[in-house]
Every structure is written in C-alpha cells, then in structure tokens.
Amino acid sequence: ITIKEIFIHREFILYLLFYVFVLGTWNIGESYISLMFKNYGISTSQWGYIFSLEILVEMIVIFTLNHFIKRKMNYRIILFIAISLVFARSFVLFLDINIWVKAFLSAILRGLSWGLFLSSHMENLKKMLPNRLITKAVLILAICCNLFAFVGDFAAPYIYQNTSFEIMYLILSIGQLLGMGILIFATIYYHKHQKIKEID
C-alpha cells in the first residue's frame, strides 16, 4: 500500500483538511483549557470534577449510540452534529460569561462532541476508503493533525498572553468553522460523484 493509493480518493483529501482544521484546533484548545480555568480561579481539584463530568457525558453518549440506536444512525449526520458541538464549545469558551457556567457548558459540550465523534469517525472513513487502506489513512490523519497542533502550540501562548484566552478560543472556533465548511463541501462532492457513477 502506497500513500498515492490513498490520495487518489479525492473525498479523503477533503476529509483530511476537515480533520486537520477541526481536530488540530481541538487539540490546541485542549492543551490550554485547564490553564485558562486555573487562571480564572478554578482549583486543580475543582477542575478534576469538571473533567470527570466530560468523561461521564462522553461514556453515556457512546453507550447510548452503540446499544440503542446504532442501526438507525446516519454516520455523516452524527459527524456533523459532533463538529457543530466542537465549534459551539470553543465559542462558549470565547464568551464573557460566568466562569462556572462556562466550565459546565464546556464539559457538557466536550463530552457530547467527543462521544459523537468517536462513534462516527471510523464509519465515515470506511465509506470513503477500502478496508485495506484504513490503517494507513488513520496514520496520515494523526500525523497531519499532530503537526498542525504542534505549530499551533507555539502560537497559542503568544496569542493568549498578548490578548486573552477568549480571543485564542475565538480563533480556534473560526478554524473549526472552516473545517465544517470543508466537510459540507466534501459531502456535496461525494453525492454528486455517486450520482455521476450511477448515470454512467
């Protein structure tokens, strides 16, 4: 299997761009969120409770999807909902609201979005690539996403130190909005391509 075999699938190229913009900015945001809350007076132990709420919501979402509505799921719609919640979370972190309200909403949105993403990401990949290419595709996604986050981690401290954490999360939310647009374009492209194939 060569990389070229993966990149001949145009929908995967668009999916890669979507993944980098949404998950790359997500990873950058995750690196600084505890620091932001600590900066606003939330202690390490209190942050532990917030993080536990995130994990609890995530587990409930994954359990519910896998055990009750798995057969009825449209995985692309689930993915759209997931990334919409990723964007909503970053936007909430940008808002000038009570820090505890912000922490609670952030935890709920993080758990919901990540649970939905984990339940739909691989299924979407399987629909656009042959099974033999999936492992290498996942590796490519991870490498590109981590490189993006690596670069972003250098820029992030400069942004929040010279502006604010809120401005940093606004910038991240714009990146996620761009990723959402790419996924919408990829979905439209895929459906048009499928219709052309059916006509041929």
Buried (B, 14 or more C-beta within 10 A) or exposed (E): EEEEBBEEBEBBBBBBBBBBBBBBBBBBBEBBBBBBBEEEEBEEEBBEEBBEBBBEBBEEBBEEBEEEEEEEBEBBEBBBBBBBBBBBBBBBBBEEEEEBEBBBBBBBBBBBBBBBBBBBBEBBBBEBBEEEBBEBBBEBBEEBBBEBBEEBEEEBEEBBEEEBBBEBBBBBBBBBBBBBEBBEEBBEEBEEEEEEEEEE
